[in-house]
Amino acid sequence: QVQLVESGGGSVQAGVSLRISCAATGRTFSAYVMGWFRQAPGKEREFVAGIWSTLITSYADSVKGRFTISRDNAKNMVYLQMDSLKPEDTAIYYCAASRLPNAGTNRYAYDYWGQGTQVTVSS
């Protein structure tokens, strides 16, 4: 079992940076694929970024070059550094964990989810 708790969201102006965090419980955290997803009002939940135990990363095209995902296995933490934020980045951001090495961008492949943290970017 893995429990995930996000933190660090907030309301910011366009162009600034924000880092959100995800604290995970569980002894085998390092073995999980960790992902960040987001959901804007009236839209489907979408993949933002993922990081494998090997530290290989993957990003949605909409955030590539602006967002950076990282993990600290010693602290059971995952981070999403968001730079050059845009109003269209406004959403609830969810941390997720998957036992499947090929989880990738598929939200249905993720077994555990946090409660989400709101990020609001104003122009």
Backbone as a printed PyTorch tensor [residue, N CA C, xyz], in Angstrom:
tensor([[[  0.8390,  -1.1940,   0.0000],
         [  0.0000,   0.0000,   0.0000],
         [  0.8710,   1.2400,   0.0000]],

        [[  0.4240,   2.2300,  -0.7440],
         [  1.1130,   3.5110,  -0.8010],
         [  0.0870,   4.6090,  -0.5650]],

        [[  0.4190,   5.5360,   0.3010],
         [ -0.4110,   6.7170,   0.5070],
         [  0.3670,   7.9300,   0.0220]],

        [[ -0.3420,   8.8120,  -0.6620],
         [  0.2960,   9.9700,  -1.2760],
         [ -0.3770,  11.2470,  -0.7960]],

        [[  0.4340,  12.2330,  -0.4350],
         [ -0.0920,  13.5130,   0.0230],
         [  0.6460,  14.6340,  -0.7000]],

        [[ -0.1130,  15.4140,  -1.4660],
         [  0.4700,  16.5340,  -2.1970],
         [  0.4620,  17.7980,  -1.3400]],

        [[  1.3710,  18.7060,  -1.6700],
         [  1.4080,  20.0090,  -1.0010],
         [  2.1060,  21.0090,  -1.9110]],

        [[  1.9370,  22.2870,  -1.5960],
         [  2.6740,  23.3190,  -2.3070],
         [  1.9140,  24.0770,  -3.3630]],

        [[  0.6540,  23.7300,  -3.5690],
         [ -0.1270,  24.4540,  -4.5580],
         [ -0.4390,  25.8760,  -4.0890]],

        [[ -1.0270,  26.6580,  -4.9800],
         [ -1.3860,  28.0180,  -4.6200],
         [ -1.8180,  28.8240,  -5.8210]],

        [[ -2.0060,  30.1240,  -5.5890],
         [ -2.3960,  31.0510,  -6.6480],
         [ -1.2120,  31.9430,  -6.9820]],

        [[ -0.8420,  31.9800,  -8.2550],
         [  0.3240,  32.7510,  -8.6790],
         [  0.0090,  33.4950,  -9.9690]],

        [[  0.8860,  34.4340, -10.2870],
         [  0.7820,  35.1730, -11.5390],
         [  1.4740,  34.3820, -12.6500]],

        [[  1.0330,  34.6180, -13.8560],
         [  1.6680,  33.9820, -15.0130],
         [  3.1400,  34.3750, -15.0870]],

        [[  3.9460,  33.4100, -15.4640],
         [  5.3690,  33.6610, -15.6290],
         [  6.2410,  33.2710, -14.4470]],

        [[  5.6140,  33.0820, -13.2970],
         [  6.4190,  32.7410, -12.1150],
         [  6.5790,  31.2340, -12.0050]],

        [[  7.3390,  30.8250, -10.9720],
         [  7.5950,  29.4070, -10.7440],
         [  6.9050,  28.9380,  -9.4750]],

        [[  6.6530,  27.6520,  -9.4290],
         [  6.0340,  27.0300,  -8.2610],
         [  6.5070,  25.5900,  -8.2150]],

        [[  6.7560,  25.1020,  -7.0030],
         [  7.1120,  23.6990,  -6.8530],
         [  6.0820,  23.0080,  -5.9690]],

        [[  5.5410,  21.9310,  -6.4670],
         [  4.6320,  21.1280,  -5.6690],
         [  5.3290,  19.8210,  -5.3100]],

        [[  4.9110,  19.2820,  -4.1640],
         [  5.5580,  18.1010,  -3.6160],
         [  4.5510,  16.9950,  -3.3570]],

        [[  5.0680,  15.7850,  -3.2810],
         [  4.2370,  14.6240,  -2.9830],
         [  5.0050,  13.7430,  -2.0060]],

        [[  4.4320,  13.5520,  -0.8210],
         [  5.0380,  12.6870,   0.1840],
         [  4.3720,  11.3230,   0.1300]],

        [[  5.1780,  10.2810,   0.0680],
         [  4.6550,   8.9220,  -0.0670],
         [  5.0300,   8.0610,   1.1240]],

        [[  4.1140,   7.1890,   1.5040],
         [  4.4300,   6.1860,   2.5060],
         [  4.6580,   4.8710,   1.7780]],

        [[  5.3110,   3.9440,   2.4530],
         [  5.5380,   2.6440,   1.8350],
         [  7.0180,   2.3280,   1.7240]],

        [[  7.3620,   1.1040,   2.0470],
         [  8.7640,   0.7060,   2.0760],
         [  9.3570,   0.5030,   0.6930]],

        [[  8.5090,   0.2820,  -0.3170],
         [  9.0150,  -0.0080,  -1.6560],
         [  8.8060,   1.1650,  -2.6120]],

        [[  8.8020,   2.3570,  -2.0650],
         [  8.5450,   3.5570,  -2.8650],
         [  9.4460,   3.6220,  -4.0820]],

        [[ 10.7140,   3.2970,  -3.9260],
         [ 11.6750,   3.4560,  -5.0200],
         [ 11.3310,   2.5970,  -6.2280]],

        [[ 10.5440,   1.5600,  -6.0410],
         [ 10.2050,   0.6580,  -7.1410],
         [  9.0380,   1.1580,  -7.9830]],

        [[  8.3200,   2.1410,  -7.5100],
         [  7.1310,   2.6230,  -8.2040],
         [  7.4790,   3.6460,  -9.2790]],

        [[  6.7140,   3.5950, -10.3490],
         [  6.6940,   4.6920, -11.3120],
         [  5.8230,   5.7800, -10.6920]],

        [[  6.3410,   6.9830, -10.6470],
         [  5.5870,   8.0980, -10.0610],
         [  5.1880,   9.0760, -11.1520]],

        [[  3.9680,   9.5650, -11.0380],
         [  3.4830,  10.4780, -12.0560],
         [  2.7530,  11.6660, -11.4600]],

        [[  2.7280,  12.7420, -12.2150],
         [  1.8820,  13.9010, -11.9080],
         [  0.8380,  14.0140, -13.0150]],

        [[ -0.3990,  14.1680, -12.5950],
         [ -1.5070,  14.3950, -13.5040],
         [ -2.2050,  15.6800, -13.0780]],

        [[ -3.0230,  16.2140, -13.9620],
         [ -3.7890,  17.4020, -13.5900],
         [ -5.1710,  17.3420, -14.2230]],

        [[ -6.0860,  18.0300, -13.5710],
         [ -7.4550,  18.0700, -14.0750],
         [ -8.0140,  19.4670, -13.9080]],

        [[ -8.3470,  20.0730, -15.0290],
         [ -8.9670,  21.3960, -15.0390],
         [-10.4830,  21.2190, -15.0380]],

        [[-11.2180,  22.2300, -14.6030],
         [-12.6850,  22.1260, -14.5670],
         [-13.2540,  21.7660, -15.9350]],

        [[-14.0910,  20.7500, -15.9520],
         [-14.7500,  20.3470, -17.1870],
         [-13.8850,  19.5620, -18.1460]],

        [[-12.6810,  19.2020, -17.7160],
         [-11.7730,  18.4740, -18.5930],
         [-11.3660,  17.1400, -17.9710]],

        [[-10.8630,  16.2520, -18.8340],
         [-10.3690,  14.9690, -18.3730],
         [ -9.0560,  15.1420, -17.6160]],

        [[ -8.7950,  14.1910, -16.7170],
         [ -7.5150,  14.1870, -16.0460],
         [ -6.4350,  13.8140, -17.0610]],

        [[ -5.3670,  14.5850, -17.0860],
         [ -4.3350,  14.3660, -18.0930],
         [ -2.9500,  14.1990, -17.4780]],

        [[ -2.1410,  13.4390, -18.1670],
         [ -0.7650,  13.2050, -17.7590],
         [  0.0380,  14.4870, -17.9010]],

        [[  0.9040,  14.7370, -16.8950],
         [  1.7890,  15.8910, -16.9440],
         [  3.2460,  15.4430, -17.0380]],

        [[  3.6490,  14.5650, -16.1100],
         [  5.0420,  14.1120, -16.0790],
         [  5.1340,  12.7960, -15.3220]],

        [[  6.1500,  12.0130, -15.6530],
         [  6.3730,  10.7500, -14.9670],
         [  7.8600,  10.5180, -14.7600]],

        [[  8.1780,   9.7440, -13.7230],
         [  9.5770,   9.4230, -13.4460],
         [  9.6680,   7.9790, -12.9930]],

        [[ 10.6100,   7.2710, -13.5900],
         [ 10.7670,   5.8560, -13.2800],
         [ 11.7950,   5.6820, -12.1690]],

        [[ 11.9150,   4.4880, -11.6690],
         [ 12.8920,   4.2100, -10.6150],
         [ 14.3090,   4.4530, -11.1170]],

        [[ 14.5040,   4.3560, -12.4280],
         [ 15.8170,   4.6000, -13.0280],
         [ 16.0840,   6.0910, -13.2380]],

        [[ 15.1170,   6.9080, -12.8550],
         [ 15.1560,   8.3730, -12.9970],
         [ 14.9370,   8.8480, -14.4290]],

        [[ 14.5400,   7.9430, -15.2970],
         [ 14.0980,   8.3620, -16.6260],
         [ 12.7940,   9.1340, -16.4580]],

        [[ 12.6500,  10.1970, -17.2280],
         [ 11.4740,  11.0530, -17.1040],
         [ 10.7320,  11.1640, -18.4310]],

        [[  9.4680,  11.5360, -18.3160],
         [  8.6330,  11.7390, -19.4840],
         [  7.7200,  12.9240, -19.2060]],

        [[  7.4180,  13.7080, -20.2440],
         [  6.5980,  14.9000, -20.0710],
         [  5.5550,  15.0150, -21.1690]],

        [[  4.4340,  15.6300, -20.8000],
         [  3.4580,  16.0050, -21.8080],
         [  4.0500,  17.1280, -22.6520]],

        [[  3.6730,  17.1720, -23.9090],
         [  4.2100,  18.2040, -24.7970],
         [  3.9060,  19.6130, -24.2840]],

        [[  2.7700,  19.7690, -23.6320],
         [  2.3410,  21.0960, -23.1810],
         [  3.2130,  21.6610, -22.0720]],

        [[  3.9850,  20.8130, -21.3910],
         [  4.8130,  21.2880, -20.2780],
         [  6.2900,  21.0630, -20.5150]],

        [[  6.6290,  20.3930, -21.5910],
         [  8.0210,  20.0760, -21.8690],
         [  8.8510,  21.3550, -21.9580]],

        [[  9.9710,  21.3660, -21.2480],
         [ 10.8260,  22.5410, -21.2280],
         [ 10.4840,  23.5420, -20.1410]],

        [[  9.3170,  23.3810, -19.5070],
         [  8.9030,  24.3010, -18.4310],
         [  8.8060,  23.5970, -17.0800]],

        [[  8.4170,  22.3270, -17.0960],
         [  8.2360,  21.5720, -15.8600],
         [  9.3450,  20.5300, -15.7360]],

        [[  9.7130,  20.2520, -14.4730],
         [ 10.7170,  19.2310, -14.1990],
         [ 10.2490,  18.3490, -13.0540]],

        [[ 10.2000,  17.0590, -13.2960],
         [  9.8300,  16.1110, -12.2510],
         [ 11.1030,  15.5120, -11.6730]],

        [[ 11.0890,  15.2810, -10.3670],
         [ 12.2360,  14.6620,  -9.7160],
         [ 11.7380,  13.8400,  -8.5390]],

        [[ 12.5960,  12.9790,  -8.0420],
         [ 12.2280,  12.1590,  -6.8840],
         [ 13.4260,  11.9930,  -5.9770]],

        [[ 13.1350,  11.8440,  -4.6930],
         [ 14.1560,  11.5700,  -3.6850],
         [ 13.7220,  10.2910,  -2.9880]],

        [[ 14.2980,   9.1760,  -3.3870],
         [ 13.8680,   7.8890,  -2.8380],
         [ 14.1960,   7.7570,  -1.3550]],

        [[ 15.2370,   8.4290,  -0.9000],
         [ 15.6000,   8.3510,   0.5170],
         [ 14.5490,   9.0230,   1.3920]],

        [[ 13.8560,  10.0140,   0.8290],
         [ 12.8450,  10.7530,   1.5890],
         [ 11.4270,  10.3830,   1.1780]],

        [[ 11.2750,   9.4740,   0.2140],
         [  9.9480,   9.1070,  -0.2960],
         [  9.1960,  10.3370,  -0.8000]],

        [[  9.8890,  11.1370,  -1.5870],
         [  9.2890,  12.3750,  -2.0850],
         [  9.3820,  12.4620,  -3.6010]],

        [[  8.3750,  13.0850,  -4.1840],
         [  8.3720,  13.4070,  -5.6060],
         [  8.0420,  14.8910,  -5.7280]],

        [[  8.6940,  15.5450,  -6.6600],
         [  8.5070,  16.9820,  -6.8250],
         [  8.1510,  17.3080,  -8.2790]],

        [[  7.4480,  18.4110,  -8.4350],
         [  7.2040,  18.9410,  -9.7740],
         [  7.5440,  20.4230,  -9.7390]],

        [[  8.6570,  20.7770, -10.3570],
         [  9.0640,  22.1640, -10.4880],
         [  8.4060,  22.7380, -11.7300]],

        [[  7.6190,  23.7810, -11.5410],
         [  6.8670,  24.3690, -12.6460],
         [  7.3600,  25.7910, -12.8720]],

        [[  7.9600,  26.0170, -14.0120],
         [  8.4730,  27.3290, -14.3790],
         [  7.6450,  27.9270, -15.5090]],

        [[  7.7450,  29.2380, -15.6460],
         [  7.0270,  29.9460, -16.7210],
         [  5.5600,  29.5220, -16.7780]],

        [[  4.9200,  29.5730, -15.6390],
         [  3.5270,  29.1210, -15.5580],
         [  2.6090,  29.9680, -16.4330]],

        [[  1.6040,  29.3000, -16.9780],
         [  0.6260,  29.9380, -17.8480],
         [ -0.7680,  29.7450, -17.2560]],

        [[ -1.7150,  30.6100, -17.6060],
         [ -3.0860,  30.4280, -17.1020],
         [ -3.6510,  29.0490, -17.4500]],

        [[ -3.2700,  28.4870, -18.5760],
         [ -3.7760,  27.1700, -18.9620],
         [ -3.1930,  26.0300, -18.1250]],

        [[ -2.2440,  26.3430, -17.2460],
         [ -1.7410,  25.3410, -16.3020],
         [ -2.6360,  25.2250, -15.0660]],

        [[ -3.6210,  26.0810, -14.9580],
         [ -4.5420,  26.0490, -13.8330],
         [ -5.2840,  24.7290, -13.7820]],

        [[ -5.1780,  24.0440, -12.6390],
         [ -5.8110,  22.7320, -12.4900],
         [ -5.5530,  22.2160, -11.0770]],

        [[ -6.1990,  21.1290, -10.7500],
         [ -5.8410,  20.3620,  -9.5640],
         [ -4.7610,  19.3780, -10.0120]],

        [[ -3.6630,  19.3600,  -9.2980],
         [ -2.5470,  18.4830,  -9.6370],
         [ -2.5290,  17.2910,  -8.6830]],

        [[ -2.4560,  16.1070,  -9.2750],
         [ -2.4860,  14.8620,  -8.5240],
         [ -1.1760,  14.1040,  -8.6850]],

        [[ -0.7200,  13.5590,  -7.5810],
         [  0.4210,  12.6610,  -7.5750],
         [ -0.1200,  11.2260,  -7.6660]],

        [[  0.5600,  10.3700,  -8.4060],
         [  0.1040,   8.9970,  -8.5810],
         [  1.2820,   8.0370,  -8.6030]],

        [[  1.0100,   6.7910,  -8.2080],
         [  2.0540,   5.7670,  -8.1690],
         [  1.5660,   4.5190,  -8.8870]],

        [[  2.4770,   3.9020,  -9.6280],
         [  2.1270,   2.6800, -10.3580],
         [  3.1740,   1.6100, -10.1340]],

        [[  2.6930,   0.3560, -10.0330],
         [  3.6140,  -0.7730,  -9.9170],
         [  4.0400,  -1.2910, -11.2900]],

        [[  3.4150,  -0.7680, -12.3280],
         [  3.6920,  -1.2430, -13.6760],
         [  4.8380,  -0.4490, -14.2980]],

        [[  5.8840,  -1.0980, -14.7290],
         [  7.0190,  -0.3710, -15.3090],
         [  6.6760,   0.3410, -16.6090]],

        [[  5.5750,  -0.0800, -17.2510],
         [  5.1890,   0.5790, -18.5100],
         [  3.9760,   1.4780, -18.3140]],

        [[  3.8020,   1.9810, -17.1000],
         [  2.6270,   2.8080, -16.7920],
         [  2.5250,   3.9960, -17.7320]],

        [[  3.6190,   4.6910, -17.9180],
         [  3.6470,   5.7990, -18.8520],
         [  2.6040,   6.8540, -18.5910]],

        [[  1.8920,   7.2500, -19.6530],
         [  0.9270,   8.3350, -19.5840],
         [ -0.4810,   7.8560, -19.2740]],

        [[ -0.6660,   6.5580, -19.1260],
         [ -1.9950,   5.9800, -18.9450],
         [ -2.4510,   6.0790, -17.5000]],

        [[ -3.4090,   6.9300, -17.2270],
         [ -3.8300,   7.1560, -15.8410],
         [ -4.4230,   5.8950, -15.2200]],

        [[ -4.9790,   5.0260, -16.0380],
         [ -5.6000,   3.7990, -15.5180],
         [ -4.5510,   2.7760, -15.0800]],

        [[ -3.2920,   3.0210, -15.3900],
         [ -2.2210,   2.1250, -14.9720],
         [ -1.6890,   2.4800, -13.5940]],

        [[ -2.1580,   3.5690, -13.0290],
         [ -1.6870,   4.0300, -11.7290],
         [ -2.6150,   3.5340, -10.6360]],

        [[ -2.0060,   2.9350,  -9.6050],
         [ -2.7840,   2.2680,  -8.5620],
         [ -3.1760,   3.1920,  -7.4150]],

        [[ -2.3320,   4.1580,  -7.1260],
         [ -2.5370,   4.9970,  -5.9430],
         [ -2.5180,   6.4700,  -6.3450]],

        [[ -3.3950,   7.2330,  -5.6660],
         [ -3.5460,   8.6550,  -5.9720],
         [ -3.5950,   9.4710,  -4.7000]],

        [[ -3.0600,  10.6750,  -4.7870],
         [ -3.2210,  11.6220,  -3.7000],
         [ -4.5330,  12.3630,  -3.8320]],

        [[ -4.7730,  13.2770,  -2.8950],
         [ -6.0430,  14.0110,  -2.8850],
         [ -6.0150,  15.2340,  -3.8030]],

        [[ -4.8290,  15.6020,  -4.2570],
         [ -4.6890,  16.7190,  -5.1810],
         [ -4.3630,  18.0310,  -4.4940]],

        [[ -3.7190,  18.9130,  -5.2520],
         [ -3.4150,  20.2590,  -4.7660],
         [ -3.7360,  21.2450,  -5.8840]],

        [[ -4.4120,  22.3260,  -5.5290],
         [ -4.8770,  23.2940,  -6.5210],
         [ -3.7510,  24.2450,  -6.9170]],

        [[ -3.5980,  24.4170,  -8.2200],
         [ -2.6800,  25.4210,  -8.7620],
         [ -3.4990,  26.3500,  -9.6450]],

        [[ -3.4660,  27.6300,  -9.3260],
         [ -4.2120,  28.6240, -10.0910],
         [ -3.2390,  29.6750, -10.6050]],

        [[ -3.2430,  29.8780, -11.9130],
         [ -2.3370,  30.8420, -12.5360],
         [ -3.1740,  31.9310, -13.1930]],

        [[ -2.9620,  33.1510, -12.7630],
         [ -3.7200,  34.2750, -13.3160],
         [ -2.8540,  35.0890, -14.2730]],

        [[ -3.5110,  35.7040, -15.2430],
         [ -2.7750,  36.4600, -16.2620],
         [ -2.5580,  37.8960, -15.8260]]])
